[in-house]
């Protein structure tokens, strides 16, 4: 029981040592993600959220993630009951 309280105190103290970030500071990926709108652009989709459900129009199509810009495909994998964006 004593070890648990020491560990809890250490975790709490460690959490207090985190340096706060300036309130007005925003990195480029956050700014890009905020400006990005989920939409179809020709034969692919832009600003998708990986793992999210995808619309019927996107089935078997590719999309690019809004934060990482990585390529995903709207697929129905085993175990899923709905189409989702999976890493291509």
Gaussian input, Z-matrix of N, CA and C with variables (Angstrom, degrees):
# hf/3-21g

backbone

0 1
 N
 C     1     B1
 C     2     B2     1     A1
 N     3     B3     2     A2     1     D1
 C     4     B4     3     A3     2     D2
 C     5     B5     4     A4     3     D3
 N     6     B6     5     A5     4     D4
 C     7     B7     6     A6     5     D5
 C     8     B8     7     A7     6     D6
 N     9     B9     8     A8     7     D7
 C    10    B10     9     A9     8     D8
 C    11    B11    10    A10     9     D9
 N    12    B12    11    A11    10    D10
 C    13    B13    12    A12    11    D11
 C    14    B14    13    A13    12    D12
 N    15    B15    14    A14    13    D13
 C    16    B16    15    A15    14    D14
 C    17    B17    16    A16    15    D15
 N    18    B18    17    A17    16    D16
 C    19    B19    18    A18    17    D17
 C    20    B20    19    A19    18    D18
 N    21    B21    20    A20    19    D19
 C    22    B22    21    A21    20    D20
 C    23    B23    22    A22    21    D21
 N    24    B24    23    A23    22    D22
 C    25    B25    24    A24    23    D23
 C    26    B26    25    A25    24    D24
 N    27    B27    26    A26    25    D25
 C    28    B28    27    A27    26    D26
 C    29    B29    28    A28    27    D27
 N    30    B30    29    A29    28    D28
 C    31    B31    30    A30    29    D29
 C    32    B32    31    A31    30    D30
 N    33    B33    32    A32    31    D31
 C    34    B34    33    A33    32    D32
 C    35    B35    34    A34    33    D33
 N    36    B36    35    A35    34    D34
 C    37    B37    36    A36    35    D35
 C    38    B38    37    A37    36    D36
 N    39    B39    38    A38    37    D37
 C    40    B40    39    A39    38    D38
 C    41    B41    40    A40    39    D39
 N    42    B42    41    A41    40    D40
 C    43    B43    42    A42    41    D41
 C    44    B44    43    A43    42    D42
 N    45    B45    44    A44    43    D43
 C    46    B46    45    A45    44    D44
 C    47    B47    46    A46    45    D45
 N    48    B48    47    A47    46    D46
 C    49    B49    48    A48    47    D47
 C    50    B50    49    A49    48    D48
 N    51    B51    50    A50    49    D49
 C    52    B52    51    A51    50    D50
 C    53    B53    52    A52    51    D51
 N    54    B54    53    A53    52    D52
 C    55    B55    54    A54    53    D53
 C    56    B56    55    A55    54    D54
 N    57    B57    56    A56    55    D55
 C    58    B58    57    A57    56    D56
 C    59    B59    58    A58    57    D57
 N    60    B60    59    A59    58    D58
 C    61    B61    60    A60    59    D59
 C    62    B62    61    A61    60    D60
 N    63    B63    62    A62    61    D61
 C    64    B64    63    A63    62    D62
 C    65    B65    64    A64    63    D63
 N    66    B66    65    A65    64    D64
 C    67    B67    66    A66    65    D65
 C    68    B68    67    A67    66    D66
 N    69    B69    68    A68    67    D67
 C    70    B70    69    A69    68    D68
 C    71    B71    70    A70    69    D69
 N    72    B72    71    A71    70    D70
 C    73    B73    72    A72    71    D71
 C    74    B74    73    A73    72    D72
 N    75    B75    74    A74    73    D73
 C    76    B76    75    A75    74    D74
 C    77    B77    76    A76    75    D75
 N    78    B78    77    A77    76    D76
 C    79    B79    78    A78    77    D77
 C    80    B80    79    A79    78    D78
 N    81    B81    80    A80    79    D79
 C    82    B82    81    A81    80    D80
 C    83    B83    82    A82    81    D81
 N    84    B84    83    A83    82    D82
 C    85    B85    84    A84    83    D83
 C    86    B86    85    A85    84    D84
 N    87    B87    86    A86    85    D85
 C    88    B88    87    A87    86    D86
 C    89    B89    88    A88    87    D87
 N    90    B90    89    A89    88    D88
 C    91    B91    90    A90    89    D89
 C    92    B92    91    A91    90    D90
 N    93    B93    92    A92    91    D91
 C    94    B94    93    A93    92    D92
 C    95    B95    94    A94    93    D93
 N    96    B96    95    A95    94    D94
 C    97    B97    96    A96    95    D95
 C    98    B98    97    A97    96    D96
 N    99    B99    98    A98    97    D97
 C   100   B100    99    A99    98    D98
 C   101   B101   100   A100    99    D99
 N   102   B102   101   A101   100   D100
 C   103   B103   102   A102   101   D101
 C   104   B104   103   A103   102   D102
 N   105   B105   104   A104   103   D103
 C   106   B106   105   A105   104   D104
 C   107   B107   106   A106   105   D105
 N   108   B108   107   A107   106   D106
 C   109   B109   108   A108   107   D107
 C   110   B110   109   A109   108   D108
 N   111   B111   110   A110   109   D109
 C   112   B112   111   A111   110   D110
 C   113   B113   112   A112   111   D111
 N   114   B114   113   A113   112   D112
 C   115   B115   114   A114   113   D113
 C   116   B116   115   A115   114   D114
 N   117   B117   116   A116   115   D115
 C   118   B118   117   A117   116   D116
 C   119   B119   118   A118   117   D117
 N   120   B120   119   A119   118   D118
 C   121   B121   120   A120   119   D119
 C   122   B122   121   A121   120   D120
 N   123   B123   122   A122   121   D121
 C   124   B124   123   A123   122   D122
 C   125   B125   124   A124   123   D123
 N   126   B126   125   A125   124   D124
 C   127   B127   126   A126   125   D125
 C   128   B128   127   A127   126   D126
 N   129   B129   128   A128   127   D127
 C   130   B130   129   A129   128   D128
 C   131   B131   130   A130   129   D129
 N   132   B132   131   A131   130   D130
 C   133   B133   132   A132   131   D131
 C   134   B134   133   A133   132   D132
 N   135   B135   134   A134   133   D133
 C   136   B136   135   A135   134   D134
 C   137   B137   136   A136   135   D135
 N   138   B138   137   A137   136   D136
 C   139   B139   138   A138   137   D137
 C   140   B140   139   A139   138   D138
 N   141   B141   140   A140   139   D139
 C   142   B142   141   A141   140   D140
 C   143   B143   142   A142   141   D141
 N   144   B144   143   A143   142   D142
 C   145   B145   144   A144   143   D143
 C   146   B146   145   A145   144   D144
 N   147   B147   146   A146   145   D145
 C   148   B148   147   A147   146   D146
 C   149   B149   148   A148   147   D147
 N   150   B150   149   A149   148   D148
 C   151   B151   150   A150   149   D149
 C   152   B152   151   A151   150   D150
 N   153   B153   152   A152   151   D151
 C   154   B154   153   A153   152   D152
 C   155   B155   154   A154   153   D153
 N   156   B156   155   A155   154   D154
 C   157   B157   156   A156   155   D155
 C   158   B158   157   A157   156   D156
 N   159   B159   158   A158   157   D157
 C   160   B160   159   A159   158   D158
 C   161   B161   160   A160   159   D159
 N   162   B162   161   A161   160   D160
 C   163   B163   162   A162   161   D161
 C   164   B164   163   A163   162   D162
 N   165   B165   164   A164   163   D163
 C   166   B166   165   A165   164   D164
 C   167   B167   166   A166   165   D165
 N   168   B168   167   A167   166   D166
 C   169   B169   168   A168   167   D167
 C   170   B170   169   A169   168   D168
 N   171   B171   170   A170   169   D169
 C   172   B172   171   A171   170   D170
 C   173   B173   172   A172   171   D171
 N   174   B174   173   A173   172   D172
 C   175   B175   174   A174   173   D173
 C   176   B176   175   A175   174   D174
 N   177   B177   176   A176   175   D175
 C   178   B178   177   A177   176   D176
 C   179   B179   178   A178   177   D177
 N   180   B180   179   A179   178   D178
 C   181   B181   180   A180   179   D179
 C   182   B182   181   A181   180   D180
 N   183   B183   182   A182   181   D181
 C   184   B184   183   A183   182   D182
 C   185   B185   184   A184   183   D183
 N   186   B186   185   A185   184   D184
 C   187   B187   186   A186   185   D185
 C   188   B188   187   A187   186   D186
 N   189   B189   188   A188   187   D187
 C   190   B190   189   A189   188   D188
 C   191   B191   190   A190   189   D189
 N   192   B192   191   A191   190   D190
 C   193   B193   192   A192   191   D191
 C   194   B194   193   A193   192   D192
 N   195   B195   194   A194   193   D193
 C   196   B196   195   A195   194   D194
 C   197   B197   196   A196   195   D195
 N   198   B198   197   A197   196   D196
 C   199   B199   198   A198   197   D197
 C   200   B200   199   A199   198   D198
 N   201   B201   200   A200   199   D199
 C   202   B202   201   A201   200   D200
 C   203   B203   202   A202   201   D201
 N   204   B204   203   A203   202   D202
 C   205   B205   204   A204   203   D203
 C   206   B206   205   A205   204   D204
 N   207   B207   206   A206   205   D205
 C   208   B208   207   A207   206   D206
 C   209   B209   208   A208   207   D207
 N   210   B210   209   A209   208   D208
 C   211   B211   210   A210   209   D209
 C   212   B212   211   A211   210   D210
 N   213   B213   212   A212   211   D211
 C   214   B214   213   A213   212   D212
 C   215   B215   214   A214   213   D213
 N   216   B216   215   A215   214   D214
 C   217   B217   216   A216   215   D215
 C   218   B218   217   A217   216   D216
 N   219   B219   218   A218   217   D217
 C   220   B220   219   A219   218   D218
 C   221   B221   220   A220   219   D219
 N   222   B222   221   A221   220   D220
 C   223   B223   222   A222   221   D221
 C   224   B224   223   A223   222   D222
 N   225   B225   224   A224   223   D223
 C   226   B226   225   A225   224   D224
 C   227   B227   226   A226   225   D225
 N   228   B228   227   A227   226   D226
 C   229   B229   228   A228   227   D227
 C   230   B230   229   A229   228   D228
 N   231   B231   230   A230   229   D229
 C   232   B232   231   A231   230   D230
 C   233   B233   232   A232   231   D231
 N   234   B234   233   A233   232   D232
 C   235   B235   234   A234   233   D233
 C   236   B236   235   A235   234   D234
 N   237   B237   236   A236   235   D235
 C   238   B238   237   A237   236   D236
 C   239   B239   238   A238   237   D237
 N   240   B240   239   A239   238   D238
 C   241   B241   240   A240   239   D239
 C   242   B242   241   A241   240   D240
 N   243   B243   242   A242   241   D241
 C   244   B244   243   A243   242   D242
 C   245   B245   244   A244   243   D243
 N   246   B246   245   A245   244   D244
 C   247   B247   246   A246   245   D245
 C   248   B248   247   A247   246   D246
 N   249   B249   248   A248   247   D247
 C   250   B250   249   A249   248   D248
 C   251   B251   250   A250   249   D249
 N   252   B252   251   A251   250   D250
 C   253   B253   252   A252   251   D251
 C   254   B254   253   A253   252   D252
 N   255   B255   254   A254   253   D253
 C   256   B256   255   A255   254   D254
 C   257   B257   256   A256   255   D255
 N   258   B258   257   A257   256   D256
 C   259   B259   258   A258   257   D257
 C   260   B260   259   A259   258   D258
 N   261   B261   260   A260   259   D259
 C   262   B262   261   A261   260   D260
 C   263   B263   262   A262   261   D261

   B1=1.4533
   B2=1.5280
   B3=1.3094
   B4=1.4636
   B5=1.5341
   B6=1.3347
   B7=1.4645
   B8=1.5261
   B9=1.3285
   B10=1.4606
   B11=1.5238
   B12=1.3247
   B13=1.4614
   B14=1.5258
   B15=1.3281
   B16=1.4622
   B17=1.5231
   B18=1.3234
   B19=1.4610
   B20=1.5252
   B21=1.3141
   B22=1.4655
   B23=1.5151
   B24=1.3159
   B25=1.4599
   B26=1.5266
   B27=1.3309
   B28=1.4649
   B29=1.5206
   B30=1.3228
   B31=1.4721
   B32=1.5202
   B33=1.3108
   B34=1.4591
   B35=1.5199
   B36=1.3186
   B37=1.4640
   B38=1.5226
   B39=1.3284
   B40=1.4588
   B41=1.5162
   B42=1.3121
   B43=1.4591
   B44=1.5074
   B45=1.3254
   B46=1.4586
   B47=1.5197
   B48=1.3289
   B49=1.4540
   B50=1.5210
   B51=1.3172
   B52=1.4624
   B53=1.5170
   B54=1.3187
   B55=1.4577
   B56=1.5261
   B57=1.3208
   B58=1.4674
   B59=1.5273
   B60=1.3143
   B61=1.4620
   B62=1.5151
   B63=1.3100
   B64=1.4603
   B65=1.5185
   B66=1.3205
   B67=1.4605
   B68=1.5149
   B69=1.2982
   B70=1.4520
   B71=1.5218
   B72=1.3137
   B73=1.4629
   B74=1.5202
   B75=1.3294
   B76=1.4708
   B77=1.5150
   B78=1.3271
   B79=1.4546
   B80=1.5240
   B81=1.3207
   B82=1.4639
   B83=1.5211
   B84=1.3480
   B85=1.4661
   B86=1.5254
   B87=1.3227
   B88=1.4622
   B89=1.5229
   B90=1.3236
   B91=1.4581
   B92=1.5228
   B93=1.3253
   B94=1.4633
   B95=1.5197
   B96=1.3323
   B97=1.4582
   B98=1.5215
   B99=1.3226
   B100=1.4587
   B101=1.5282
   B102=1.3297
   B103=1.4568
   B104=1.5337
   B105=1.3093
   B106=1.4537
   B107=1.5346
   B108=1.3285
   B109=1.4702
   B110=1.5196
   B111=1.3173
   B112=1.4567
   B113=1.5159
   B114=1.3544
   B115=1.4625
   B116=1.5220
   B117=1.3180
   B118=1.4580
   B119=1.5165
   B120=1.3321
   B121=1.4513
   B122=1.5279
   B123=1.3114
   B124=1.4570
   B125=1.5189
   B126=1.3398
   B127=1.4529
   B128=1.5368
   B129=1.3259
   B130=1.4551
   B131=1.5304
   B132=1.3237
   B133=1.4590
   B134=1.5171
   B135=1.3091
   B136=1.4632
   B137=1.5206
   B138=1.3056
   B139=1.4701
   B140=1.5275
   B141=1.3128
   B142=1.4619
   B143=1.5257
   B144=1.3134
   B145=1.4546
   B146=1.5284
   B147=1.3347
   B148=1.4683
   B149=1.5311
   B150=1.3330
   B151=1.4592
   B152=1.5136
   B153=1.3269
   B154=1.4589
   B155=1.5286
   B156=1.3255
   B157=1.4593
   B158=1.5260
   B159=1.3314
   B160=1.4589
   B161=1.5301
   B162=1.3382
   B163=1.4638
   B164=1.5274
   B165=1.3247
   B166=1.4658
   B167=1.5269
   B168=1.3153
   B169=1.4683
   B170=1.5282
   B171=1.3308
   B172=1.4662
   B173=1.5209
   B174=1.3408
   B175=1.4643
   B176=1.5248
   B177=1.3330
   B178=1.4713
   B179=1.5290
   B180=1.3281
   B181=1.4658
   B182=1.5317
   B183=1.3174
   B184=1.4562
   B185=1.5186
   B186=1.3109
   B187=1.4508
   B188=1.5143
   B189=1.3179
   B190=1.4552
   B191=1.5241
   B192=1.3444
   B193=1.4658
   B194=1.5231
   B195=1.3365
   B196=1.4506
   B197=1.5258
   B198=1.3185
   B199=1.4618
   B200=1.5237
   B201=1.3381
   B202=1.4627
   B203=1.5194
   B204=1.3231
   B205=1.4633
   B206=1.5287
   B207=1.3374
   B208=1.4615
   B209=1.5234
   B210=1.3224
   B211=1.4635
   B212=1.5286
   B213=1.3367
   B214=1.4616
   B215=1.5190
   B216=1.3264
   B217=1.4641
   B218=1.5205
   B219=1.3135
   B220=1.4596
   B221=1.5233
   B222=1.3304
   B223=1.4557
   B224=1.5252
   B225=1.3176
   B226=1.4585
   B227=1.5201
   B228=1.3084
   B229=1.4611
   B230=1.5208
   B231=1.3232
   B232=1.4624
   B233=1.5288
   B234=1.2976
   B235=1.4498
   B236=1.5212
   B237=1.3315
   B238=1.4704
   B239=1.5216
   B240=1.3228
   B241=1.4598
   B242=1.5259
   B243=1.3434
   B244=1.4590
   B245=1.5241
   B246=1.3148
   B247=1.4587
   B248=1.5232
   B249=1.3486
   B250=1.4623
   B251=1.5251
   B252=1.3404
   B253=1.4567
   B254=1.5203
   B255=1.3563
   B256=1.4660
   B257=1.5165
   B258=1.3258
   B259=1.4659
   B260=1.5171
   B261=1.3262
   B262=1.4752
   B263=1.5237
   A1=110.16
   A2=117.07
   A3=121.02
   A4=111.02
   A5=116.79
   A6=120.75
   A7=110.31
   A8=117.01
   A9=121.23
   A10=110.95
   A11=118.33
   A12=120.73
   A13=111.07
   A14=117.80
   A15=120.72
   A16=110.14
   A17=116.89
   A18=121.08
   A19=110.27
   A20=117.28
   A21=121.05
   A22=111.03
   A23=117.07
   A24=121.23
   A25=110.85
   A26=117.16
   A27=120.98
   A28=111.36
   A29=116.18
   A30=120.60
   A31=110.36
   A32=116.98
   A33=121.55
   A34=110.26
   A35=117.64
   A36=121.40
   A37=110.68
   A38=117.47
   A39=120.89
   A40=112.00
   A41=116.39
   A42=120.67
   A43=112.86
   A44=117.08
   A45=121.00
   A46=112.43
   A47=117.27
   A48=121.46
   A49=113.48
   A50=118.15
   A51=121.69
   A52=108.87
   A53=116.22
   A54=121.55
   A55=109.32
   A56=117.96
   A57=119.55
   A58=111.35
   A59=115.76
   A60=122.38
   A61=108.09
   A62=116.85
   A63=120.82
   A64=110.04
   A65=116.43
   A66=121.60
   A67=112.08
   A68=119.44
   A69=122.60
   A70=114.30
   A71=117.95
   A72=120.87
   A73=111.03
   A74=115.77
   A75=121.27
   A76=107.72
   A77=117.03
   A78=118.39
   A79=110.34
   A80=115.97
   A81=121.45
   A82=112.97
   A83=117.97
   A84=119.72
   A85=111.26
   A86=117.99
   A87=120.97
   A88=110.20
   A89=116.74
   A90=121.18
   A91=110.20
   A92=117.35
   A93=121.52
   A94=110.24
   A95=117.46
   A96=121.44
   A97=110.98
   A98=117.31
   A99=120.59
   A100=111.11
   A101=117.57
   A102=121.85
   A103=112.14
   A104=117.89
   A105=123.29
   A106=111.07
   A107=116.18
   A108=121.91
   A109=109.31
   A110=117.73
   A111=123.80
   A112=108.90
   A113=116.43
   A114=119.59
   A115=110.74
   A116=114.86
   A117=121.35
   A118=108.26
   A119=115.82
   A120=121.31
   A121=107.25
   A122=116.98
   A123=121.08
   A124=110.44
   A125=117.09
   A126=121.76
   A127=112.87
   A128=117.48
   A129=120.50
   A130=109.92
   A131=115.97
   A132=122.46
   A133=109.07
   A134=116.61
   A135=121.15
   A136=109.90
   A137=115.17
   A138=123.48
   A139=113.21
   A140=117.40
   A141=119.74
   A142=109.76
   A143=115.44
   A144=122.02
   A145=107.28
   A146=117.35
   A147=120.40
   A148=112.30
   A149=116.14
   A150=121.33
   A151=114.51
   A152=116.95
   A153=120.78
   A154=110.27
   A155=116.39
   A156=120.88
   A157=108.78
   A158=116.66
   A159=119.80
   A160=108.92
   A161=116.94
   A162=120.95
   A163=111.92
   A164=115.86
   A165=121.61
   A166=111.60
   A167=117.44
   A168=120.96
   A169=112.03
   A170=117.92
   A171=121.66
   A172=113.33
   A173=118.62
   A174=121.25
   A175=110.61
   A176=115.71
   A177=125.50
   A178=113.49
   A179=117.82
   A180=122.10
   A181=108.97
   A182=115.64
   A183=121.64
   A184=111.06
   A185=114.93
   A186=121.14
   A187=109.54
   A188=115.88
   A189=121.54
   A190=109.81
   A191=115.61
   A192=121.88
   A193=111.16
   A194=115.75
   A195=120.02
   A196=113.57
   A197=118.97
   A198=120.46
   A199=111.89
   A200=117.47
   A201=121.05
   A202=113.43
   A203=118.06
   A204=124.46
   A205=112.27
   A206=117.56
   A207=121.88
   A208=109.93
   A209=115.26
   A210=121.73
   A211=111.29
   A212=116.29
   A213=123.57
   A214=108.68
   A215=115.57
   A216=120.78
   A217=108.71
   A218=116.11
   A219=121.88
   A220=107.90
   A221=117.19
   A222=121.49
   A223=111.23
   A224=114.12
   A225=122.05
   A226=106.01
   A227=117.33
   A228=121.14
   A229=110.20
   A230=115.27
   A231=118.87
   A232=109.52
   A233=116.39
   A234=121.66
   A235=113.27
   A236=116.42
   A237=120.00
   A238=109.66
   A239=116.26
   A240=119.80
   A241=110.43
   A242=116.18
   A243=120.95
   A244=109.32
   A245=116.58
   A246=122.59
   A247=108.81
   A248=115.42
   A249=121.68
   A250=110.66
   A251=114.99
   A252=120.81
   A253=108.28
   A254=116.60
   A255=123.34
   A256=109.46
   A257=117.06
   A258=122.40
   A259=111.07
   A260=116.38
   A261=121.53
   A262=110.80
   D1=-38.33
   D2=-179.24
   D3=-65.47
   D4=-39.38
   D5=179.63
   D6=-62.55
   D7=-40.32
   D8=179.68
   D9=-61.49
   D10=-42.19
   D11=-179.31
   D12=-69.22
   D13=-33.67
   D14=177.24
   D15=-68.02
   D16=-43.01
   D17=178.62
   D18=-64.15
   D19=-42.35
   D20=178.76
   D21=-61.52
   D22=-42.32
   D23=179.18
   D24=-65.10
   D25=-38.63
   D26=179.19
   D27=-65.94
   D28=-41.24
   D29=178.58
   D30=-64.78
   D31=-43.49
   D32=178.79
   D33=-62.30
   D34=-45.47
   D35=179.81
   D36=-64.01
   D37=-38.83
   D38=178.48
   D39=-63.81
   D40=-35.83
   D41=178.34
   D42=-67.22
   D43=-26.97
   D44=179.25
   D45=-78.18
   D46=-15.92
   D47=-177.66
   D48=-86.17
   D49=-2.75
   D50=-179.07
   D51=-67.49
   D52=130.97
   D53=-179.30
   D54=-81.39
   D55=126.24
   D56=179.68
   D57=-70.16
   D58=149.39
   D59=178.70
   D60=-93.77
   D61=147.92
   D62=178.41
   D63=-57.39
   D64=140.50
   D65=-174.81
   D66=-63.59
   D67=-38.73
   D68=-176.18
   D69=-85.56
   D70=-4.87
   D71=-176.35
   D72=-79.13
   D73=132.60
   D74=176.17
   D75=-141.65
   D76=133.15
   D77=179.38
   D78=-81.47
   D79=168.71
   D80=-174.71
   D81=-63.24
   D82=-36.72
   D83=-177.85
   D84=-65.87
   D85=-35.37
   D86=178.06
   D87=-67.51
   D88=-41.24
   D89=-179.91
   D90=-64.91
   D91=-44.21
   D92=179.70
   D93=-64.42
   D94=-43.49
   D95=-179.00
   D96=-63.64
   D97=-37.38
   D98=-179.78
   D99=-67.97
   D100=-34.24
   D101=-177.87
   D102=-83.50
   D103=-13.44
   D104=-174.46
   D105=-81.48
   D106=135.30
   D107=177.95
   D108=-117.53
   D109=130.90
   D110=178.54
   D111=-65.55
   D112=117.71
   D113=-177.04
   D114=-161.87
   D115=163.34
   D116=175.83
   D117=-88.60
   D118=135.52
   D119=179.29
   D120=-130.30
   D121=94.29
   D122=-176.23
   D123=70.19
   D124=-121.31
   D125=-177.22
   D126=-97.47
   D127=6.00
   D128=178.84
   D129=-133.98
   D130=173.15
   D131=-179.56
   D132=-115.56
   D133=149.21
   D134=178.37
   D135=-122.33
   D136=155.80
   D137=177.76
   D138=64.08
   D139=38.00
   D140=-179.96
   D141=-82.06
   D142=160.88
   D143=175.83
   D144=-109.01
   D145=116.14
   D146=-178.54
   D147=-55.28
   D148=134.35
   D149=179.61
   D150=86.39
   D151=-11.77
   D152=-179.52
   D153=-76.98
   D154=160.11
   D155=175.89
   D156=-66.05
   D157=148.22
   D158=177.76
   D159=-120.34
   D160=149.94
   D161=-176.97
   D162=-72.17
   D163=163.64
   D164=-178.88
   D165=-58.16
   D166=-34.06
   D167=179.74
   D168=-66.64
   D169=-18.78
   D170=-177.66
   D171=-97.06
   D172=-3.69
   D173=-177.46
   D174=-53.85
   D175=128.30
   D176=179.86
   D177=65.84
   D178=13.32
   D179=178.25
   D180=-101.78
   D181=166.28
   D182=179.72
   D183=-99.82
   D184=155.28
   D185=176.94
   D186=-147.01
   D187=163.11
   D188=-179.05
   D189=-120.28
   D190=132.00
   D191=-176.26
   D192=-64.52
   D193=144.44
   D194=-175.93
   D195=-71.95
   D196=-27.57
   D197=-178.20
   D198=-97.70
   D199=-48.22
   D200=-174.72
   D201=-94.15
   D202=-15.33
   D203=-176.72
   D204=61.06
   D205=23.78
   D206=176.54
   D207=-80.91
   D208=155.31
   D209=-175.99
   D210=-85.81
   D211=132.87
   D212=178.27
   D213=-130.03
   D214=162.44
   D215=177.51
   D216=-130.51
   D217=140.59
   D218=178.01
   D219=-80.74
   D220=108.22
   D221=-176.56
   D222=-134.75
   D223=163.06
   D224=175.27
   D225=-113.64
   D226=104.10
   D227=-177.93
   D228=-96.72
   D229=165.20
   D230=179.86
   D231=-61.99
   D232=136.47
   D233=-177.75
   D234=96.21
   D235=-23.70
   D236=177.20
   D237=-86.18
   D238=146.30
   D239=175.03
   D240=-107.71
   D241=-8.45
   D242=177.05
   D243=-134.39
   D244=157.10
   D245=179.26
   D246=-70.60
   D247=139.14
   D248=-179.80
   D249=-138.77
   D250=161.99
   D251=175.55
   D252=-82.09
   D253=117.81
   D254=178.00
   D255=-119.11
   D256=150.48
   D257=-179.27
   D258=-58.53
   D259=128.80
   D260=-179.11
   D261=-86.84

